[in-house]
């Protein structure tokens, strides 16, 4: 079994990702991934650079978690993510993904948690 297949079995959470895109007339929200397998982790090394612009003031206390994704997944800075994990809902803003041959990793800056 390949490393990517083994890692994929650990992705037991689900994420829906939306991105703001310009349609020629206005900004619209577009679904990039719907219920994609993922794993949300409170890894010690969740230390990517903070986002700029309107997200620059996200307090550390709101939380930064690592988001492990299937290989080939591409997130851009500012993508909005909703992660479902064991009945809890985590909403936040993503960093760009760091690609690896077997998986991808992004940081999600939590803005809201339901069901905690």
N, C-alpha and C positions, 0 to 999 in steps of 0.2 A: 504494500500500500504506500502511495506517495505521501510525502510530508503534508502537502496541501489537502489531501483527502482526510488525513488524520486530524489536522487543525480544523477543517470544515465541520467535523463532528462535534467540536466544542462550541460552535456558534449556535447557542440555544435561545438567544434573544432575537427580536425582530425590530428592524428600523425602517421607517419611512422618511425619505429625504426630499425636501423641496428646495428649489433655487429660484431666485428672482431673475427673470430674463427680459430683455427688451424685445418687444414684438414689432417694433417699427413705429409704434404710436405711443406705447406706455409700458411700464414695468408690470409684469404678471408673474404669478407664482406658478412654477411648473414642477410636477412630481418627477424626480430623477430616479428614485428607487422606491418601490412599494413592498413593504414587509420583507425586506432583504434579511437573510440570516446574518447575525452579528453576535458579538459578546461584549458587554459593557463591563469594564474593569476599573477598580480603584487602584490602579498600578502606581507604585511609588514614582516611576519615571514619567508621569503625565506632565511634562514640562516643555511644551512647545511655546513659541513666542505668542504673546497676547495679540489678539486681532486689533486692527486699527479702526478708524472711522467711528461709526455709531456704537460699535461693540467694544471700544477701548476701555470703557468704564465698568465692565463686568467685574464685580468684586470676586476676589479669590474665595470668599466664604460661600459663594453660590456653587462652587465646586467645579473641578475639572476632572473628567474621567477619560480613560482610554477607550476607544471604540475599535475593536478588532473586526475586520471585514474580509470577505472572500477576495482572493487574488483578482486583480483587474478592476476592482472598485475604485472609482475616482470621485472624490469629494473636493469641492473648492471652498476656500475661506469664505465664511458667511452663510454656507448652506445651513438650512434649518432641519433639525432631526427630531423625530419622535421615536423613542425606543420603548418597546413593551418588554418587561421582564417580570415574570412570575406575578402578574397582576398589577405591577407598578408601572407607571407611565413617567418617563423622563423626557423633558423637552429642553432643547438647547441649540447652540450655534456651534458649527464644526470648524475645525482647522482643515487645511488641505491634507489629503492622505499622503502617507509615506508608503510607497510601494515596495514590496518584497516579492520574491518568486512564489512564495507559498501563501501570502496573505497581504493585507493592507492595514495600516493603523492610522487613525485620526484621533484628535482630542476633541471632546465635546464639552463646551462650557455650559453647564446646567443653568437654566433659568427658572425651571419649575419641575416639581416632582409631585405626582398624585399617588395616593394609595400607600404612602409610607407609614 
